[in-house]
């Protein structure tokens, strides 16, 4: 299966039982700002962002998807009960030739521990494999971010690498773990669950 991408594409709305993913709007700025400026939420990702940096994130999350190498595309995570924005989930093309995408996510601390991030990632992974045709999805995190890599492991990702002092988070050099998920393994797991 070949990656099936137009140069630019409207982002989909994806739904599960209690959440849905959709493109951001400027009305989502305050909700996104709340978790992107929370020091605890940012602890293992990057320092809290300025208001103008958060505005750029909202603009990017509300734009049509662009499939250029390295460009992050994403959706906001919303609760169906009240339509509140509780997180974001993004991906970028990491390698065209090898049909590989990288996945990232961030969730408000107000809803952690409820399986919301796992459901959101499941929705986007399904779309990336089955609609866009990627061969492999990777995800990366600070190994101290246990909640993040547990989401990956629940979804079937396998730890493939551990890098010492691999990136600079503010003023601190941080380790990184890399996980990978093959389309064939994802499809086998979905078959077993159905």
Steps between C-alpha positions, in 0.01 A plus 500: 500500500637842403457815706190677367549874549396813318729800537238657725197337654220604731544340838237241592276480804548164671264362768509245780249423772570802728747714304551641155790657314453807280698790354555782748333839476616829646235453771718213634787735585424528874465124550822425311682781680398354838687172448785636284587753771458266798854427630409148616341415165808630318752334731610221264422669167633856483480812719162678521435703186430869462156627399625567146649149471169347614321713241727353229415148622126574480541640149692190393240266656221686318666502156446240225752221527818544299700194416845650480788325672517592868182715509281421801128444429251447774163502664363601838357238736147584615262341750166412344314577823569875490714561188790622717853487358719284724805436287661478160638223284740557213704319237764581245654317210838385626610315185319498165688215337450267794138606561565594862312755713569627850217536752481742793236593754434724797212477745367740762579387852127540580419176314808281542458138604168455318626332183423806289849533353507129410163530323610812313824336389306190393276714277789680333713186461208323332465795261874519425525130421166431333421828324842649429689174460805545723718192556632597844424753772758607755463688826761646732508623858709573803531165687386674821166565330350167604145596402612577145680175433224299668260639240738380230534155653122459541466567128759238405807720449833330574795679657772511236764739634627686805710813448700658782489881533343519157319835500500827688183572699542859613843488665506128577631221277240225489498132406260373233330167433376417150208268432377352174180341372473315169175506301495118481530468879226762550266321261567161664426647843174658375394167348561322830296762688199478270 
